[in-house]
Amino acid sequence: MIYTLIFSLIAILLIAFSVMSVRERNLIHSVIYLFLFLVILSAEFLFMGASFIAAVEVLVYIGAVVTILAFTVMLTGGKEIE
């Protein structure tokens, strides 16, 4: 019962951060929400017992993709989308 509750809570957080990442008008905030989404997704993989997938998620997506997106947004100014 408690595992179902934790899984549901993590799933709700995943949906919330993914929607906030897409709907946010400020690009820097959007990258931060994407980062939080990927961190919670790796926690979900750990919760399901897939530790290798969680480690790859952290190394590849959080370590590389989000860093490149953050630098790109900061170099372009990170203005709000009109």
C-alpha positions as CSV (number, residue, x, y, z in Angstrom):
1,M,0.0,0.0,0.0
2,I,2.7,2.4,0.9
3,Y,4.7,1.6,-2.3
4,T,1.6,2.4,-4.4
5,L,1.2,5.7,-2.6
6,I,4.9,6.7,-3.1
7,F,4.8,5.6,-6.7
8,S,1.7,7.7,-7.3
9,L,3.2,10.7,-5.6
10,I,6.3,10.5,-7.7
11,A,4.2,10.1,-10.9
12,I,2.2,13.2,-10.0
13,L,5.4,15.2,-9.5
14,L,6.7,13.9,-12.9
15,I,3.5,15.1,-14.6
16,A,3.6,18.4,-12.8
17,F,7.2,19.2,-13.7
18,S,6.9,18.1,-17.3
19,V,3.9,20.4,-17.8
20,M,5.6,23.2,-16.0
21,S,8.7,22.8,-18.2
22,V,6.6,23.1,-21.4
23,R,4.3,25.9,-20.2
24,E,6.9,28.1,-18.6
25,R,7.7,31.3,-20.5
26,N,11.0,32.0,-18.9
27,L,13.7,29.7,-20.6
28,I,15.9,29.5,-17.5
29,H,12.9,28.3,-15.4
30,S,12.0,25.9,-18.1
31,V,15.5,24.3,-18.0
32,I,15.3,24.1,-14.2
33,Y,11.9,22.3,-14.4
34,L,13.4,19.9,-17.0
35,F,16.3,19.2,-14.6
36,L,13.8,18.5,-11.7
37,F,11.8,16.3,-14.0
38,L,14.8,14.2,-14.9
39,V,16.0,14.0,-11.3
40,I,12.6,12.7,-10.2
41,L,12.4,10.3,-13.1
42,S,15.7,8.8,-12.1
43,A,14.3,8.5,-8.5
44,E,11.3,6.7,-10.0
45,F,13.7,4.3,-11.8
46,L,15.5,3.7,-8.5
47,F,12.2,3.1,-6.8
48,M,11.3,0.4,-9.4
49,G,14.7,-1.3,-9.0
50,A,16.3,-0.2,-12.2
51,S,19.5,1.3,-10.8
52,F,21.5,1.1,-14.0
53,I,18.9,3.0,-15.9
54,A,18.8,5.6,-13.1
55,A,22.6,6.0,-13.3
56,V,22.5,6.4,-17.1
57,E,19.7,8.9,-16.7
58,V,21.8,11.0,-14.3
59,L,25.0,10.8,-16.3
60,V,23.7,11.3,-19.8
61,Y,20.6,13.5,-19.5
62,I,21.3,15.5,-16.3
63,G,25.0,15.6,-16.8
64,A,25.2,16.5,-20.4
65,V,21.9,17.6,-22.0
66,V,20.7,19.9,-19.2
67,T,24.1,21.5,-18.9
68,I,24.2,22.2,-22.6
69,L,20.7,23.6,-22.5
70,A,21.5,25.8,-19.5
71,F,24.6,27.2,-21.2
72,T,22.7,27.8,-24.4
73,V,20.0,29.6,-22.7
74,M,22.4,31.7,-20.6
75,L,24.5,32.6,-23.7
76,T,21.4,33.7,-25.7
77,G,20.1,35.8,-22.9
78,G,17.3,33.6,-21.5
79,K,14.6,36.1,-22.4
80,E,10.9,35.2,-22.0
81,I,9.2,33.8,-25.0
82,E,6.6,36.1,-26.5
